[in-house]
Amino acid sequence: MLRSPATDESGGPAAPDTADLTASDRIKLDFLPPPDPLRRFVTTFYSLRCDDREIHDCLPAAVGYLAVNLSGTGLLHFANGRIEPSHEAMFLTPTTAAVRIALQGPWHMVGAALSPLGWAALTGLHAGSVADRVLPASQVLGALADELVPMLRMAEGGDPARAAILAEVIGARLQPVKPRHVQVIGAIAEWLSSDFDPPVSALPERANYSIRQVERLCERYFGVPPKQLARKYRALRVAAMLQAPDTSPEQVAALKELYFDQSHLIRDMRHYLGRTPNRIFDGSAPLLNATSSVRGYREVRPNFARIPGD
């Protein structure tokens, strides 16, 4: 029986004991770069494998994924209390907090991490309205979703070939996004990249929209208002930098100064990454560690919310 995780006082998934999580050497995660025409829409393709009978880990808050489970099934536990089953072909919608996963293996997944522009162009869905849930891929891809799983299972050439098939599917399904909205998405991305804690007051001038219009468009394409978006990516980028071996003590001190105190830092890390700082860095959550490290951060989010000065 798969276990249901507790929640902490902030409403996010509580940091579980190390023993609850799958050992770091059991999960294999590979990043597969997208073809050049898709780089604005897909930040990376990826493959995940684990042969264990039960798999438990955390996924940090993210934009959205198209995922195909070639084997394995389970539950995803969201911070809002929603618990949803996986599907063979599914979309994990933009998330506002860390997600606990509890799966029955063996597990083999191939998927695409989407950019905000990619989410909009592929799904046409309002990111805020569908946040924190799992959608069957058929809701977006129609009958093609049922064909996708056997197509990937039979693919010759391993996971790179499967990623190439997904790239073809995504490329053929992209719909135009209003050019003015594309500019706003870019302005929000540059605003996020300008500082670890960028002021919301600077955003209307960058986007050339009123603050109310920017807030509405930010929720539509990123899933949350600007203030919450900045808080989310502050936590994700600080976690990545704190894990980097070349981060100096002076940089660590400056990063911690972004928070009121240690409890504020711990609360945000728990909410957006599902773990306290010490547990993020001890290697006990391999999937979380791989995606929240500096390398993982750059692979999963290289074209928006960059690490300032990187």
Secondary structure, DSSP 8 states (H G I E B T S, - for coil): ------B-TTSSB----GGGS--TTT-EEEEE---GGGTTTEEEEEEEEE--SEEEEEE---S-EEEEEEEEEEEEE-TTS-EEE--SEEEE---SS-EEEEEEEEEEEEEEEE-HHHHHHHH---TTTT-S-EEETHHHHTTHHHHHHHHHHT-SSHHHHHHHHHHHHHHHH-----HHHHHHHHHHHHHHHT-SS--GGGHHHHHTS-HHHHHHHHHHHHSS-HHHHHHHHHHHHHHHHHH-TT--HHHHHHHHTTSSSHHHHHHHHHHHHSS-HHHHHTT--HHHHHHHSHHHHHHHSTTSS--TT-
